[in-house]
Amino acid sequence: MVEIERVFWDLGRGISGARKIWRLLRREGITVARCTVERLMRRQGLCSAPDLVEAR
C-alpha cells in the first residue's frame, strides 16, 4: 500500500488512475495484479481526477 500511495502522489499530485500506477509499479519491478491496485486505491480513498471536458 505504501508503494501505491508513493507512486500516486509522485505523479503530479494524484492525477493517475489505477492502470497508470499498476504499469509504473511493474516498471519498478513490483509484481501486483491490477485489480489489487484498484482495490487498495479504493481502500485508501485514492482516485484519479475527473475529466474536465464539459458536455454540450
Phi, psi and omega in degrees: 000325181297319181294320180297314180295321179298312180296319181302312184280337179286340186268044175085051173064041170076046180249016183256144176270180184298324182295317179294318180296317178301315180295319179294322177296317177298319180297328179276000177091013179261112182272119180206148179284147180298322179296329177291319177299316179300314182296315180292325177295319177297317181298323181274353181079021179267133177214158181284162179289143179289156176295139183263010180279128180270145177280146180263000000 
